[in-house]
Amino acid sequence: MNKKAVCVVIGDFKLYFSYNTLIGFETPTDQYLTEKEHSFTTSGHKRSVWDSFKNRHTVDQKVLELIVNTELLKQPFKEARSNANLRCERVH
């Protein structure tokens, strides 16, 4: 069994996938990995990515998608939030 995630490099960014599932994202300064629970194989892929990260953060799957949308795709926050299906509330 292959315990390595698939890495797609786009410029200075790296996206990590387990099959069709986005599990991680790397910028030149930070790395983000989903905290979502996955199958045995996908969990192995996540461990392979986690072990290679130096400045790593675990985030919710929707937050991971938001980071990709804003950093890589350069979407405005409101559009990126909607595309990630993330609901935000105003803090008073």
MODELLER restraints for C-alpha pairs under 7 A, 6 or more apart:
rsr = mdl.restraints
at = mdl.atoms
rsr.add(forms.Gaussian(group=physical.xy_distance, feature=features.Distance(at['CA:3:A'], at['CA:41:A']), mean=6.98, stdev=0.5))
rsr.add(forms.Gaussian(group=physical.xy_distance, feature=features.Distance(at['CA:3:A'], at['CA:44:A']), mean=5.26, stdev=0.5))
rsr.add(forms.Gaussian(group=physical.xy_distance, feature=features.Distance(at['CA:3:A'], at['CA:45:A']), mean=5.09, stdev=0.5))
rsr.add(forms.Gaussian(group=physical.xy_distance, feature=features.Distance(at['CA:3:A'], at['CA:48:A']), mean=6.66, stdev=0.5))
rsr.add(forms.Gaussian(group=physical.xy_distance, feature=features.Distance(at['CA:4:A'], at['CA:45:A']), mean=4.97, stdev=0.5))
rsr.add(forms.Gaussian(group=physical.xy_distance, feature=features.Distance(at['CA:4:A'], at['CA:48:A']), mean=5.70, stdev=0.5))
rsr.add(forms.Gaussian(group=physical.xy_distance, feature=features.Distance(at['CA:5:A'], at['CA:16:A']), mean=6.01, stdev=0.5))
rsr.add(forms.Gaussian(group=physical.xy_distance, feature=features.Distance(at['CA:5:A'], at['CA:17:A']), mean=5.56, stdev=0.5))
rsr.add(forms.Gaussian(group=physical.xy_distance, feature=features.Distance(at['CA:5:A'], at['CA:18:A']), mean=5.33, stdev=0.5))
rsr.add(forms.Gaussian(group=physical.xy_distance, feature=features.Distance(at['CA:5:A'], at['CA:45:A']), mean=4.66, stdev=0.5))
rsr.add(forms.Gaussian(group=physical.xy_distance, feature=features.Distance(at['CA:5:A'], at['CA:46:A']), mean=6.96, stdev=0.5))
rsr.add(forms.Gaussian(group=physical.xy_distance, feature=features.Distance(at['CA:5:A'], at['CA:48:A']), mean=6.84, stdev=0.5))
rsr.add(forms.Gaussian(group=physical.xy_distance, feature=features.Distance(at['CA:5:A'], at['CA:49:A']), mean=6.76, stdev=0.5))
rsr.add(forms.Gaussian(group=physical.xy_distance, feature=features.Distance(at['CA:6:A'], at['CA:16:A']), mean=5.57, stdev=0.5))
rsr.add(forms.Gaussian(group=physical.xy_distance, feature=features.Distance(at['CA:6:A'], at['CA:17:A']), mean=5.11, stdev=0.5))
rsr.add(forms.Gaussian(group=physical.xy_distance, feature=features.Distance(at['CA:6:A'], at['CA:18:A']), mean=6.38, stdev=0.5))
rsr.add(forms.Gaussian(group=physical.xy_distance, feature=features.Distance(at['CA:7:A'], at['CA:14:A']), mean=6.33, stdev=0.5))
rsr.add(forms.Gaussian(group=physical.xy_distance, feature=features.Distance(at['CA:7:A'], at['CA:15:A']), mean=5.62, stdev=0.5))
rsr.add(forms.Gaussian(group=physical.xy_distance, feature=features.Distance(at['CA:7:A'], at['CA:16:A']), mean=4.59, stdev=0.5))
rsr.add(forms.Gaussian(group=physical.xy_distance, feature=features.Distance(at['CA:7:A'], at['CA:17:A']), mean=6.45, stdev=0.5))
rsr.add(forms.Gaussian(group=physical.xy_distance, feature=features.Distance(at['CA:8:A'], at['CA:14:A']), mean=5.58, stdev=0.5))
rsr.add(forms.Gaussian(group=physical.xy_distance, feature=features.Distance(at['CA:8:A'], at['CA:15:A']), mean=5.12, stdev=0.5))
rsr.add(forms.Gaussian(group=physical.xy_distance, feature=features.Distance(at['CA:8:A'], at['CA:16:A']), mean=6.43, stdev=0.5))
rsr.add(forms.Gaussian(group=physical.xy_distance, feature=features.Distance(at['CA:9:A'], at['CA:15:A']), mean=6.48, stdev=0.5))
rsr.add(forms.Gaussian(group=physical.xy_distance, feature=features.Distance(at['CA:12:A'], at['CA:27:A']), mean=6.47, stdev=0.5))
rsr.add(forms.Gaussian(group=physical.xy_distance, feature=features.Distance(at['CA:12:A'], at['CA:28:A']), mean=6.12, stdev=0.5))
rsr.add(forms.Gaussian(group=physical.xy_distance, feature=features.Distance(at['CA:13:A'], at['CA:26:A']), mean=5.59, stdev=0.5))
rsr.add(forms.Gaussian(group=physical.xy_distance, feature=features.Distance(at['CA:13:A'], at['CA:27:A']), mean=4.98, stdev=0.5))
rsr.add(forms.Gaussian(group=physical.xy_distance, feature=features.Distance(at['CA:13:A'], at['CA:28:A']), mean=6.83, stdev=0.5))
rsr.add(forms.Gaussian(group=physical.xy_distance, feature=features.Distance(at['CA:14:A'], at['CA:25:A']), mean=5.70, stdev=0.5))
rsr.add(forms.Gaussian(group=physical.xy_distance, feature=features.Distance(at['CA:14:A'], at['CA:26:A']), mean=4.95, stdev=0.5))
rsr.add(forms.Gaussian(group=physical.xy_distance, feature=features.Distance(at['CA:14:A'], at['CA:27:A']), mean=6.82, stdev=0.5))
rsr.add(forms.Gaussian(group=physical.xy_distance, feature=features.Distance(at['CA:15:A'], at['CA:24:A']), mean=5.89, stdev=0.5))
rsr.add(forms.Gaussian(group=physical.xy_distance, feature=features.Distance(at['CA:15:A'], at['CA:25:A']), mean=4.62, stdev=0.5))
rsr.add(forms.Gaussian(group=physical.xy_distance, feature=features.Distance(at['CA:15:A'], at['CA:26:A']), mean=6.46, stdev=0.5))
rsr.add(forms.Gaussian(group=physical.xy_distance, feature=features.Distance(at['CA:16:A'], at['CA:22:A']), mean=6.00, stdev=0.5))
rsr.add(forms.Gaussian(group=physical.xy_distance, feature=features.Distance(at['CA:16:A'], at['CA:23:A']), mean=5.68, stdev=0.5))
rsr.add(forms.Gaussian(group=physical.xy_distance, feature=features.Distance(at['CA:16:A'], at['CA:24:A']), mean=4.79, stdev=0.5))
rsr.add(forms.Gaussian(group=physical.xy_distance, feature=features.Distance(at['CA:16:A'], at['CA:25:A']), mean=6.06, stdev=0.5))
rsr.add(forms.Gaussian(group=physical.xy_distance, feature=features.Distance(at['CA:17:A'], at['CA:23:A']), mean=5.42, stdev=0.5))
rsr.add(forms.Gaussian(group=physical.xy_distance, feature=features.Distance(at['CA:17:A'], at['CA:24:A']), mean=6.93, stdev=0.5))
rsr.add(forms.Gaussian(group=physical.xy_distance, feature=features.Distance(at['CA:18:A'], at['CA:42:A']), mean=5.59, stdev=0.5))
rsr.add(forms.Gaussian(group=physical.xy_distance, feature=features.Distance(at['CA:18:A'], at['CA:45:A']), mean=6.20, stdev=0.5))
rsr.add(forms.Gaussian(group=physical.xy_distance, feature=features.Distance(at['CA:23:A'], at['CA:33:A']), mean=5.78, stdev=0.5))
rsr.add(forms.Gaussian(group=physical.xy_distance, feature=features.Distance(at['CA:23:A'], at['CA:34:A']), mean=5.38, stdev=0.5))
rsr.add(forms.Gaussian(group=physical.xy_distance, feature=features.Distance(at['CA:23:A'], at['CA:46:A']), mean=6.64, stdev=0.5))
rsr.add(forms.Gaussian(group=physical.xy_distance, feature=features.Distance(at['CA:24:A'], at['CA:32:A']), mean=5.42, stdev=0.5))
rsr.add(forms.Gaussian(group=physical.xy_distance, feature=features.Distance(at['CA:24:A'], at['CA:33:A']), mean=4.26, stdev=0.5))
rsr.add(forms.Gaussian(group=physical.xy_distance, feature=features.Distance(at['CA:24:A'], at['CA:34:A']), mean=6.16, stdev=0.5))
rsr.add(forms.Gaussian(group=physical.xy_distance, feature=features.Distance(at['CA:25:A'], at['CA:31:A']), mean=5.84, stdev=0.5))
rsr.add(forms.Gaussian(group=physical.xy_distance, feature=features.Distance(at['CA:25:A'], at['CA:32:A']), mean=5.20, stdev=0.5))
rsr.add(forms.Gaussian(group=physical.xy_distance, feature=features.Distance(at['CA:25:A'], at['CA:33:A']), mean=6.59, stdev=0.5))
rsr.add(forms.Gaussian(group=physical.xy_distance, feature=features.Distance(at['CA:26:A'], at['CA:32:A']), mean=6.24, stdev=0.5))
rsr.add(forms.Gaussian(group=physical.xy_distance, feature=features.Distance(at['CA:30:A'], at['CA:55:A']), mean=5.37, stdev=0.5))
rsr.add(forms.Gaussian(group=physical.xy_distance, feature=features.Distance(at['CA:30:A'], at['CA:56:A']), mean=6.24, stdev=0.5))
rsr.add(forms.Gaussian(group=physical.xy_distance, feature=features.Distance(at['CA:31:A'], at['CA:53:A']), mean=6.31, stdev=0.5))
rsr.add(forms.Gaussian(group=physical.xy_distance, feature=features.Distance(at['CA:31:A'], at['CA:55:A']), mean=5.96, stdev=0.5))
rsr.add(forms.Gaussian(group=physical.xy_distance, feature=features.Distance(at['CA:31:A'], at['CA:56:A']), mean=4.67, stdev=0.5))
rsr.add(forms.Gaussian(group=physical.xy_distance, feature=features.Distance(at['CA:31:A'], at['CA:57:A']), mean=6.16, stdev=0.5))
rsr.add(forms.Gaussian(group=physical.xy_distance, feature=features.Distance(at['CA:32:A'], at['CA:56:A']), mean=5.73, stdev=0.5))
rsr.add(forms.Gaussian(group=physical.xy_distance, feature=features.Distance(at['CA:32:A'], at['CA:57:A']), mean=4.83, stdev=0.5))
rsr.add(forms.Gaussian(group=physical.xy_distance, feature=features.Distance(at['CA:32:A'], at['CA:58:A']), mean=5.69, stdev=0.5))
rsr.add(forms.Gaussian(group=physical.xy_distance, feature=features.Distance(at['CA:32:A'], at['CA:59:A']), mean=6.65, stdev=0.5))
rsr.add(forms.Gaussian(group=physical.xy_distance, feature=features.Distance(at['CA:32:A'], at['CA:64:A']), mean=6.89, stdev=0.5))
rsr.add(forms.Gaussian(group=physical.xy_distance, feature=features.Distance(at['CA:33:A'], at['CA:57:A']), mean=6.24, stdev=0.5))
rsr.add(forms.Gaussian(group=physical.xy_distance, feature=features.Distance(at['CA:33:A'], at['CA:58:A']), mean=4.84, stdev=0.5))
rsr.add(forms.Gaussian(group=physical.xy_distance, feature=features.Distance(at['CA:33:A'], at['CA:59:A']), mean=6.17, stdev=0.5))
rsr.add(forms.Gaussian(group=physical.xy_distance, feature=features.Distance(at['CA:34:A'], at['CA:58:A']), mean=5.54, stdev=0.5))
rsr.add(forms.Gaussian(group=physical.xy_distance, feature=features.Distance(at['CA:34:A'], at['CA:59:A']), mean=5.08, stdev=0.5))
rsr.add(forms.Gaussian(group=physical.xy_distance, feature=features.Distance(at['CA:34:A'], at['CA:60:A']), mean=5.59, stdev=0.5))
rsr.add(forms.Gaussian(group=physical.xy_distance, feature=features.Distance(at['CA:34:A'], at['CA:61:A']), mean=5.19, stdev=0.5))
rsr.add(forms.Gaussian(group=physical.xy_distance, feature=features.Distance(at['CA:34:A'], at['CA:64:A']), mean=6.44, stdev=0.5))
rsr.add(forms.Gaussian(group=physical.xy_distance, feature=features.Distance(at['CA:35:A'], at['CA:58:A']), mean=5.42, stdev=0.5))
rsr.add(forms.Gaussian(group=physical.xy_distance, feature=features.Distance(at['CA:35:A'], at['CA:59:A']), mean=5.52, stdev=0.5))
rsr.add(forms.Gaussian(group=physical.xy_distance, feature=features.Distance(at['CA:35:A'], at['CA:60:A']), mean=5.65, stdev=0.5))
rsr.add(forms.Gaussian(group=physical.xy_distance, feature=features.Distance(at['CA:35:A'], at['CA:61:A']), mean=6.91, stdev=0.5))
rsr.add(forms.Gaussian(group=physical.xy_distance, feature=features.Distance(at['CA:36:A'], at['CA:60:A']), mean=6.55, stdev=0.5))
rsr.add(forms.Gaussian(group=physical.xy_distance, feature=features.Distance(at['CA:36:A'], at['CA:61:A']), mean=6.32, stdev=0.5))
rsr.add(forms.Gaussian(group=physical.xy_distance, feature=features.Distance(at['CA:62:A'], at['CA:84:A']), mean=5.57, stdev=0.5))
rsr.add(forms.Gaussian(group=physical.xy_distance, feature=features.Distance(at['CA:62:A'], at['CA:85:A']), mean=6.89, stdev=0.5))
rsr.add(forms.Gaussian(group=physical.xy_distance, feature=features.Distance(at['CA:62:A'], at['CA:86:A']), mean=6.11, stdev=0.5))
rsr.add(forms.Gaussian(group=physical.xy_distance, feature=features.Distance(at['CA:65:A'], at['CA:84:A']), mean=5.50, stdev=0.5))
rsr.add(forms.Gaussian(group=physical.xy_distance, feature=features.Distance(at['CA:66:A'], at['CA:80:A']), mean=5.72, stdev=0.5))
rsr.add(forms.Gaussian(group=physical.xy_distance, feature=features.Distance(at['CA:66:A'], at['CA:81:A']), mean=5.85, stdev=0.5))
rsr.add(forms.Gaussian(group=physical.xy_distance, feature=features.Distance(at['CA:66:A'], at['CA:84:A']), mean=5.50, stdev=0.5))
rsr.add(forms.Gaussian(group=physical.xy_distance, feature=features.Distance(at['CA:69:A'], at['CA:75:A']), mean=5.75, stdev=0.5))
rsr.add(forms.Gaussian(group=physical.xy_distance, feature=features.Distance(at['CA:69:A'], at['CA:80:A']), mean=5.28, stdev=0.5))
rsr.add(forms.Gaussian(group=physical.xy_distance, feature=features.Distance(at['CA:70:A'], at['CA:76:A']), mean=6.54, stdev=0.5))
rsr.add(forms.Gaussian(group=physical.xy_distance, feature=features.Distance(at['CA:70:A'], at['CA:77:A']), mean=6.38, stdev=0.5))
rsr.add(forms.Gaussian(group=physical.xy_distance, feature=features.Distance(at['CA:70:A'], at['CA:80:A']), mean=6.06, stdev=0.5))
